Amino acid sequence: MTNSHIDKRWNIYSIILIIQALYSLKVWFLWWIPEMTACVVIFVLSVFYFSYAPFWTSKDNNRLFAAVLLVFLFLYQAEGNLNAYILKFMQTFAIIPLIFLKTKYLNDLLEKFQKVITVIIAISLAFWILHLVGINLPSTPITYGTIDRGQGLEAQYLFDNHYVFLVNQSWMLKSFAVVPDFLRFSSIFLEPGYLAILMVFLLFINGFQFKERRNQLYIATIIATVSLAGFLMGVFAYIAHRVQYTKRGVLSVSLLLLVSFSSYHFFKDYNGGRNFINEGIIERLELDDSKGIIGNNRTTENFDNQFDAFLNSPYVLGGIGVKKVMDIGGANVGYKAYIMRYGFIGLILFLSYLLFLMRIVKGYRSLILFILYVMMFIRGHSPVFWTGFMLVYVCGLAQSKFYYKTYEKNSNSSTLQTV
C-alpha cells in the first residue's frame, strides 16, 4: 500500500473522527442526529477502518488494558435488556480508535482538530462581540433536550440560534441562575463551561505559547465563557506548566499571582461589584457553610444529603443505578452523581482507565493531563466520555513525550525547543 493511499484513507477517517468529536461536544447543527444513529454509524465505520487501515498499533500493553477497561466500564454502566448492553459496547468504538492510533496520526489529528475549532471560534466570537454591542443579528429559537422540573417534561435548554453562535435563554425556564446564561459565550456548543475546559486542555498541550494567535483566541474564549471551572483549571494548568521551569517558572507564577490579586480587587470594586467578572467568578469563589464555595452548585442540598446517606449504605460499592439517581434529582452532575450511579467500583474502573492511558507516555505532563481530566470529572461526569475530550486527552498524551525546556530566544518563531 503506497503512502498516497494511506494518506488519502487517513484524511477521510480523520474527518470522520473530528465530526464525531464535534457531535459529542453538542454543536447545534448536529443535534438532529439521534444518539443511537450516531453510535451505530461510528461503530460500523470504526470496524471497517480497523479491518484494513494501517493507522493502528497494538504493541503497547497499556493501550490494550485501557481499551479492555473502557469496554468493561461501559458494560458495567449499562442498565436494561441485551439491547442496552449492545449499544454500550458500540459506544466504546467512538473512543477505542483514539487509543490505538499511532503517535504520528494522533499528532496530525490534534492539529486538524485545532484548525477546525479555531475557525469555528474565531467566526463565532467575532459575531458574538457584535451581538454584545447591540447589533441585531438574525436568529431563530431552538431547544435541546428535555427535563422534568416537577411539572412534566419540558425543554432543558432554550437558545436564540444566531447560526454562528448561540445565546442561551434557559434562564426563562429556571427559577434562578447564578450568572445570566445569555451573557456567557458558548460559540455553537451547548455549554460554555465545557467549551472553556476544552480551551484549557488545548492551551496546556500547546505549551501556553502566547505568541500563537490560536492560543490567544483560546484565552479570549475562556474569559468570554465566564466559566469558574475554566478559570480555575486554567490557572492550575498554567502554574503546572511553568513549574517545569526553574527561574522563569517562579517568575511567571509570581506574576500570575500578582495579576490575579490586582484583578480580584479591581473587579470586586468596579461598578460596586456589579460586573460579570465579579458576579460570575469572584463571588462564586466565596466560602459557604454548606457547600464550601458558592460556585459549587453542581448538586442540590437534598442530593448532598442523599449522597451522605449513600456513603453509609450497603450500595456504596456498586451504586444504585442511573434510574434511582434520576429519581432523586436528574439535574445533579459531577463525581457525587457518578459515584451514586456506579459506586466506588465504577469510580475505580474509570480512574484505572485514565491511568492506563496516562502510562502510554509516562512523564510530568501526562500526570498533569490526568489531573486536569479528574478535575473535569469532579465538575461533571458525563463529558469525560465525550469523544471530543477523549481526543484532546489521548492526543495530548502522545505529545507529552516531548517536554518544553525553554522558549527560543530572540526569534520571531513561536516554536518551542524540545529535548
Secondary structure, DSSP 8 states (H G I E B T S, - for coil): --HHHHHHHHHHHHHHHHHHHHHHTT-GGGTTS-HHHHHHHHHHHHHHHHHH-TTB----HHHHHHHHHHHHHHHHH--SSHHHHHHHHHHGGGTHHHHHB-HHHHHHHHHHHHHHHHHHHHHHHHHHHHHHTT-----EEEEEEEEESSSSEEEEEEEEE-SSSEEE-GGGTSS--SS-GGGS--TTSS-HHHHHHHHHHHHHHTT--TTSHHHHHHHHHHHHHT-HHHHHHHHHHHHHHHHTSSHHHHHHHHHHHHHHHHHHHHHHHGGGG-SHHIIIIIGGGSEETTTEETT--SS-HHHHHHHHHHHTSTTTTT---HHHHHHHHTT--SHHHHHHHHHHHHHHHHHHHHHHHHGGG-SHHHHHHHHHHHHHHHH-SGGGGSHHHHHHHHHHHHHTTS-EEEE-TT-S---EEE-
